[in-house]
Amino acid sequence: MGEDPGRCAWAVGWLMLTRVVNLATGAERFYSLMPEDAVKAAYLQDKGDHSTWLYSKRYVHIVRGRWSVSAGDWAALWSEDQRAPFPDGVSRL
């Protein structure tokens, strides 16, 4: 797949990848999670917490905007039509 700066997630078959960007450093991470969970994972991993099986019990202040979700410096985009396929056959958030 080609690089598209406006695309933050791809769905191929059953696999969805969410791109999470650190707005302070420009670092990118990709997760096979919904945007809120992906941002939470990036934030916690950045803080040194790699106990993924405990993430559902961890509190992270998530800021939900109309088209974005963020925690600390980590952010991902989403949209209401996130499951709608685009003409190129790839769904994006």
Summary of the structure (lengths in Angstrom):
residues: 93
radius of gyration: 13.1
end to end distance: 15.4
largest distance: 39.5
contacts: 222
relative contact order: 0.24
helix: 19%
strand: 30%
